[in-house]
Amino acid sequence: MKNLNRTMLALVMVLLGNISWAQNTCGNAATPPTITTGGVVPPGNLEMQGVEYVAGDAVRVQLLTDGCTQLQSVQIGSTTLTPAVSHSGTLPQYYWYSSIDTQNNASGHGYLLWVGFPQVSDGSTDQITLTVVRTAGTGTASYSFPLVHVSSIQAANTDSAIGISGVEIHNLFAKGLHDYYANPKNSLSGKTRIDYEPQSLDARIDSTGIWLSFRLKAETTCKPVISVNGTFVIDTNTPGNVGLSVRWVNPPTAHIETTWCIEAGQILHDITLGLLGPDTSDRAENRLTALIMNALPDTSAVNLFLDGTTNQTNQLLVNVKLPAPSVEIDVPYSAFDVARTPTRFPPGQVIALIANGLGMSDYIAGESPSPTSVLQSGPNGVPENSATTLSNEYTVLRTAPLIDPFAAVGQLLARYPARFITPVTQVSDFRYTKGCKLTVPSGQNAFAGPPEILFGVNDTTADAQRLRTYDATGYKLRILFGLAGGACAEYTPQMVNQP
């Protein structure tokens, strides 16, 4: 029906184009036209202090003018359309408009337009300018507004999802178990030494929960191997507990792999079901739960707004229902090397950032390249391999400097364009952490230009280009208006890759 309506509008426009507008019966040919009202017609948009955030491939605009005016042109970014040429390009790079006059008399005109453009959702901004000309005159008037291309628009109190990748979960346990067993008192059960086997760690996420398994070896005569297995999920605001909590679907249990060892039964008894301590108050379930809770993101500022969790393959989503309108954009996997316009915002606007998605795939450092040696990074990124990397930690190799050497590889970044930096040594890059706050630069002048932010990722240009050939899609970023969390961490770049 929407396409049919657009077709009918286009036909009406063609018919109107055949009418001669040479006569000015209003007596105002010598004066410029007046636009009394202009605006985007809902739905499908969110207006914030004159900036229009639009999801989709078209927007409906209404102009009310005084009498004896004609529509002269529609400009979409760098593309200009006219009544004589109302479309440009080929799909998917297609621009078009259609218009009807809902009033059309000597006292005024009511132009209702559909303006169409390529459907993108990366937060890029186009300036839309509609120009009318006086009938039988030369004077013109324009209505213009910035249009930001987004993937979706959400009202206040709609769920946003904080993403935690499977790589983060794996590294959480890699570090936690390493640190625990590095303490000599934790590697003894009675008089028996217990060795943790780092390469046995398997921590992963699927739709049923987070799966965990690892092995320990008892340093006795026959060295029995004992494996620990368990599955858990993360709950929110359960009775008697505010915030995130761990619920074991399959509580961690110990199994003897070397069943022929006559000592194994006694060893298993010594370390109990808990495996990590000699008394039941020190069971593996308690120890592992504490390890998980210490590593989960701090949600204390938004505990009242937590709204459950969702398990996906290689990703945990923590849902929050926040009291602020928002838009979502698809940030490409760009180390600020992909040419696109930044995202426009009202000057001085406070925004909070929440992101998810598995936007980067790369080979795990130290493993032979194969389909099974690929990791997927979320918006928090993944560590760069270094001399301090644990043997079973998931990291990636880089041979050139990252944009931000103190941030993770693939971590989401926000950049204020260089023209906002005076002097140029001031901060312009900000690291994403869940719910962190940015304040959009305020003020506008000929030097600074409009207030805007460009979103990208922390990587080298060469690696970002390489990974895009592997279908690195980037991240889904929810931008919440007027919601202030903790400030996003700042970094002063070395003025490379500046827009």
C-alpha positions in Angstrom: 0.0 0.0 0.0 2.9 2.4 0.8 4.5 1.8 -2.6 1.1 2.2 -4.3 0.6 5.6 -2.5 4.0 6.7 -3.6 3.3 5.7 -7.2 0.0 7.7 -7.1 1.9 10.7 -5.7 4.4 10.5 -8.4 1.7 10.4 -11.1 0.0 13.5 -9.5 3.4 15.2 -9.6 3.8 14.5 -13.3 0.3 15.9 -14.0 1.0 19.0 -11.9 4.3 19.4 -13.8 2.3 19.9 -17.0 0.4 22.9 -15.6 1.8 26.3 -16.5 2.9 28.3 -13.4 3.7 31.4 -15.4 0.8 33.5 -14.0 1.1 35.1 -10.5 -2.3 36.0 -9.3 -1.2 36.8 -5.8 0.5 40.1 -6.5 3.7 39.0 -4.8 6.0 38.2 -7.7 8.5 40.8 -6.6 8.8 39.3 -3.0 10.5 36.1 -1.9 8.3 33.2 -0.9 7.6 32.6 2.8 7.7 29.1 4.4 5.4 29.4 7.3 5.8 25.8 8.6 8.2 22.9 7.8 8.7 19.6 9.4 9.0 15.8 9.1 5.7 14.0 9.4 5.8 10.9 11.8 6.0 8.0 12.1 9.5 6.6 11.4 11.4 9.5 12.9 12.7 10.9 16.2 13.2 14.7 16.3 15.8 16.0 18.8 16.2 19.8 18.7 16.0 20.0 14.9 18.0 16.8 14.2 15.8 14.1 12.5 16.7 10.5 13.2 15.1 8.3 10.5 14.9 4.5 10.1 14.2 3.3 6.5 14.6 4.5 3.0 12.2 7.5 2.9 10.9 10.4 4.9 7.7 12.4 4.6 8.0 16.2 4.9 5.4 18.9 4.9 5.9 22.5 3.8 3.3 25.3 4.3 4.0 28.4 2.2 2.3 31.6 1.2 0.4 31.8 -2.1 2.0 31.6 -5.6 5.0 29.4 -4.9 6.4 26.4 -6.7 8.7 23.6 -5.5 12.1 24.3 -7.1 14.4 21.5 -5.8 15.0 18.8 -3.3 18.6 18.3 -2.2 19.6 15.0 -0.4 23.2 15.3 0.7 25.1 16.0 -2.5 22.2 14.9 -4.8 19.8 17.5 -6.1 16.5 16.7 -7.6 14.0 18.9 -9.5 10.5 18.7 -10.8 12.0 17.9 -14.2 14.3 15.2 -12.8 12.7 13.7 -9.7 14.9 10.7 -9.3 18.6 9.8 -9.7 20.8 6.7 -9.6 20.0 3.0 -9.7 19.1 0.6 -6.9 20.4 0.5 -4.2 21.9 4.0 -4.7 18.6 5.5 -5.6 17.3 9.0 -4.8 13.8 10.2 -5.6 10.9 12.4 -4.4 7.2 12.9 -5.1 5.0 15.7 -4.0 1.4 16.8 -3.9 -0.1 20.2 -3.0 -2.8 19.7 -0.4 -3.9 23.4 -0.4 -2.9 25.1 -3.7 -4.8 28.5 -3.6 -3.9 32.1 -3.5 -3.6 32.1 0.3 -1.1 29.3 0.5 0.3 25.9 -0.5 0.7 22.7 1.5 3.4 20.6 -0.1 3.4 17.0 1.2 6.5 15.2 -0.1 8.0 11.7 0.1 11.8 12.0 -0.1 13.6 8.7 -0.8 17.2 7.7 -0.5 19.5 4.6 -0.2 18.7 2.7 3.0 21.7 2.9 5.3 21.8 2.5 9.1 25.4 3.5 10.0 24.5 6.8 11.7 25.7 8.9 8.7 24.1 12.3 8.2 22.6 13.9 5.1 21.4 17.5 5.0 18.0 17.6 3.4 17.1 21.0 1.8 13.7 21.8 0.2 13.6 25.0 -1.9 10.6 26.8 -3.2 10.5 29.6 -5.8 8.1 32.5 -6.3 5.7 31.9 -9.2 6.7 34.3 -12.0 9.5 35.6 -9.8 13.0 34.8 -8.8 13.0 34.8 -5.1 13.5 31.5 -3.2 13.1 30.2 0.3 14.5 26.9 1.8 13.7 24.6 4.6 16.6 22.4 5.7 17.3 19.8 8.4 20.0 17.2 9.1 18.8 13.6 8.7 20.6 10.8 10.5 20.3 7.3 9.1 19.6 4.8 11.8 18.5 1.2 11.9 15.7 1.6 14.5 14.0 4.1 16.8 12.9 3.2 20.3 10.6 5.0 22.8 11.6 5.3 26.4 11.4 2.2 28.6 12.2 -0.1 25.6 14.8 -2.8 26.1 18.4 -2.2 25.2 20.9 -5.0 25.3 24.4 -5.0 26.8 26.5 -7.6 24.9 29.0 -9.9 26.5 30.9 -12.1 24.0 31.8 -15.7 24.4 35.5 -14.6 24.2 35.0 -12.4 27.3 33.4 -15.4 29.1 36.3 -17.7 28.2 38.9 -15.1 29.2 37.0 -14.5 32.5 37.5 -18.1 33.5 41.0 -18.3 32.0 42.2 -15.5 34.3 40.0 -16.5 37.3 41.2 -20.1 37.4 44.8 -19.1 36.7 44.8 -16.6 39.6 43.1 -19.1 41.9 45.5 -22.0 41.4 48.5 -19.7 41.3 47.9 -19.4 45.1 49.7 -22.3 46.7 47.1 -22.8 49.4 44.4 -23.3 46.8 46.4 -26.0 44.9 46.4 -28.4 47.8 43.6 -30.6 49.0 44.6 -32.1 52.2 48.2 -33.3 51.4 47.4 -33.8 47.7 48.7 -31.3 45.2 46.1 -30.4 42.6 47.3 -29.0 39.2 45.0 -27.1 36.9 45.3 -27.9 33.2 44.8 -24.5 31.4 44.4 -26.0 27.9 41.4 -28.1 29.1 39.3 -25.0 29.7 36.1 -24.9 27.6 33.8 -22.0 28.3 31.2 -21.1 25.7 27.7 -19.7 25.3 24.7 -21.1 23.4 20.9 -20.6 23.6 20.7 -22.9 26.7 23.3 -21.1 28.9 27.0 -20.8 29.6 28.8 -24.1 29.6 32.0 -24.6 31.6 34.4 -27.5 31.8 38.0 -27.9 32.9 40.3 -30.6 34.3 42.5 -31.0 37.3 45.2 -33.5 37.8 46.1 -34.9 41.3 49.8 -35.3 41.9 49.7 -38.8 43.3 51.2 -42.1 42.1 48.9 -42.6 39.2 48.0 -39.0 38.6 44.2 -39.3 38.3 42.5 -36.7 36.1 39.3 -35.2 37.4 37.0 -33.0 35.2 34.6 -30.4 36.3 31.5 -29.6 34.3 28.6 -27.2 34.8 26.1 -24.9 33.1 24.7 -21.6 34.4 22.7 -18.7 33.3 22.6 -15.1 34.5 19.4 -13.8 36.1 18.3 -10.3 37.0 16.6 -9.0 40.1 15.6 -12.3 41.5 13.7 -12.4 44.9 16.1 -11.3 47.6 18.8 -10.3 45.2 19.1 -7.0 43.4 21.2 -6.9 40.2 22.8 -9.8 38.4 23.0 -13.3 39.9 24.3 -16.7 38.8 21.9 -19.6 38.6 23.3 -23.1 37.9 21.2 -25.1 35.5 23.6 -28.0 35.9 25.7 -27.4 39.1 29.4 -28.0 38.7 30.3 -31.6 39.5 33.6 -33.5 39.6 34.1 -36.7 37.5 37.1 -39.1 37.7 38.4 -39.7 34.2 41.1 -42.3 35.3 38.7 -44.7 36.9 41.3 -47.6 37.2 43.3 -45.5 39.7 42.7 -46.9 43.2 43.6 -43.6 44.7 41.0 -41.6 42.7 38.1 -42.4 45.0 39.8 -41.1 48.1 41.1 -38.0 46.2 37.6 -37.2 45.0 36.4 -37.6 48.6 39.1 -35.4 49.9 38.2 -32.5 47.6 34.4 -33.3 47.7 31.9 -32.3 45.1 33.3 -28.8 45.3 36.7 -29.9 44.1 38.2 -26.6 45.2 38.2 -27.1 49.0 37.9 -29.6 51.8 34.6 -28.5 53.3 31.1 -28.1 51.8 31.0 -24.3 52.4 33.9 -24.1 49.9 32.5 -26.0 47.0 33.2 -25.4 43.4 29.8 -24.0 42.9 30.4 -21.3 45.5 34.0 -20.6 44.3 33.0 -20.4 40.6 29.9 -18.3 41.4 32.1 -15.8 43.2 34.6 -15.8 40.3 31.8 -15.1 37.8 30.2 -12.4 39.9 33.5 -10.6 40.3 34.0 -10.5 36.6 30.5 -9.5 35.5 29.9 -5.8 34.5 28.9 -3.5 37.4 25.2 -2.8 36.9 24.6 -1.0 40.2 23.6 2.2 38.4 20.9 0.5 36.4 19.8 -2.4 38.6 16.3 -1.1 38.9 16.0 -1.2 35.1 17.4 -4.7 34.5 15.0 -6.8 32.4 16.3 -10.3 32.1 19.0 -11.8 29.9 19.1 -13.6 26.6 21.6 -16.4 25.6 22.7 -16.5 22.0 25.5 -18.5 20.3 28.7 -16.9 21.5 26.9 -13.9 23.1 25.1 -13.1 26.4 22.7 -10.1 26.2 21.8 -8.3 29.5 18.6 -6.4 28.8 17.9 -3.0 30.4 14.7 -1.1 30.1 15.9 2.5 30.5 13.7 5.7 30.7 15.1 7.5 27.7 14.3 7.5 24.0 17.0 6.0 21.8 18.1 5.2 18.3 20.2 2.3 17.2 22.9 2.5 14.5 25.0 -0.2 12.8 28.6 0.8 13.4 30.8 -0.7 10.6 34.1 -2.4 11.4 36.0 0.7 10.5 39.2 2.0 12.1 38.0 5.4 10.9 39.2 4.4 7.4 35.7 4.1 5.8 34.5 7.3 4.3 31.2 8.3 5.8 29.7 11.4 7.5 29.6 11.5 11.3 26.4 11.2 13.3 24.8 14.6 14.0 23.6 15.5 17.5 22.0 18.5 19.1 24.8 20.7 20.7 25.6 19.8 24.3 23.4 16.7 24.2 24.2 14.1 26.8 24.0 10.5 25.5 24.6 7.1 26.9 26.0 4.1 24.9 24.9 0.5 25.0 26.2 -1.9 22.4 26.1 -5.6 21.4 26.9 -7.8 18.4 29.7 -10.1 17.3 31.2 -7.6 14.9 34.7 -9.0 14.3 36.1 -12.4 13.5 39.8 -13.2 13.6 42.2 -16.0 14.2 43.2 -16.8 17.7 46.9 -15.9 18.4 49.1 -18.9 18.7 46.8 -21.3 16.9 47.1 -22.5 13.3 44.5 -20.8 11.1 41.5 -23.0 10.7 37.7 -22.7 11.1 38.0 -23.9 14.7 40.6 -21.3 15.6 38.5 -18.2 15.0 37.2 -16.0 17.7 34.4 -13.4 17.6 34.7 -10.1 19.3 32.0 -8.0 20.9 32.0 -4.2 21.4 34.3 -4.6 24.4 37.0 -6.0 22.1 39.5 -8.8 22.7 43.0 -8.5 24.2 46.0 -8.0 21.9 48.6 -10.8 22.3 51.5 -9.8 24.5 54.3 -11.3 26.7 51.9 -11.4 29.6 49.1 -13.3 27.7 48.1 -16.5 29.5 48.6 -19.7 27.6 44.8 -20.4 27.2 43.7 -16.8 26.8 41.9 -15.8 23.6 43.9 -13.0 22.0 44.8 -11.7 18.5 48.0 -10.6 16.9 48.7 -7.1 15.6 51.9 -5.9 14.0 51.1 -2.2 13.6 49.9 0.3 16.3 46.3 0.4 17.3 44.4 3.7 17.3 44.2 3.4 21.1 47.1 1.3 22.5 45.4 1.1 25.8 42.1 -0.3 24.5 41.2 -3.8 23.4 41.4 -4.8 19.7 38.0 -4.3 18.1 36.7 -2.2 21.0 34.1 0.3 20.0 35.3 3.9 19.9 33.7 7.3 19.6 35.6 10.1 18.0 35.0 13.9 18.0 36.2 15.1 14.6 39.6 16.9 14.7 38.0 20.3 14.1 36.6 20.2 17.6 40.0 19.8 19.1 41.7 23.1 20.1 44.6 22.6 20.3 45.0 19.4 18.4 46.6 17.6 21.4 43.3 17.6 23.3 41.3 14.4 23.7 39.1 13.3 20.8 38.7 9.5 21.2 36.6 7.8 23.8 36.4 4.1 24.6 33.1 2.3 24.9 32.1 0.6 28.1 28.5 -0.4 28.7 26.3 2.6 29.6 29.1 5.2 29.4 28.3 8.8 28.9 29.3 11.3 26.2 28.5 15.0 26.0 28.2 16.2 22.5 30.4 19.3 21.7 28.3 22.4 22.2 28.3 25.5 20.0 28.7 25.8 16.2 30.8 28.2 14.1 32.4 28.3 10.7 35.5 26.6 12.1 34.0 23.9 14.3 31.1 23.0 12.1 28.0 21.2 13.4 28.2 19.0 16.6 28.8 15.4 15.5 30.5 12.2 16.5 32.0 9.4 14.4 31.9 5.9 15.7 34.4 3.2 14.8 36.6 0.4 16.2 40.0 0.2 17.7 42.2 -1.6 15.1 44.8 -0.9 12.5 43.6 0.3 9.1 45.2 -2.7 7.4 43.6 -5.2 9.8 40.2 -3.5 9.6 40.3 -3.8 5.8 41.4 -7.4 6.1 38.7 -8.3 8.5 35.9 -6.7 6.5 36.8 -9.1 3.7 36.0 -11.8 6.3 32.6 -10.3 6.8 33.4 -8.3 9.9 30.0 -6.5 10.3 30.7 -4.2 13.3 28.4 -3.6 16.2 24.8 -2.5 17.0 25.0 0.7 19.1 22.1 2.0 21.0 22.3 5.7 21.7 20.1 6.9 24.6 19.3 10.6 24.8 19.5 12.5 28.1 20.7 9.5 30.2 23.9 10.1 32.1 26.1 7.2 33.2 29.8 7.2 34.0 32.0 9.1 31.5 33.5 7.1 28.6 37.2 6.7 29.1 39.3 9.3 27.1 42.4 8.9 25.0 44.6 11.4 23.2 45.4 10.0 19.7 48.5 10.7 17.7 46.4 12.4 15.1 46.4 9.4 12.7 43.4 8.5 10.7 41.8 11.8 11.7 38.7 12.8 9.7 
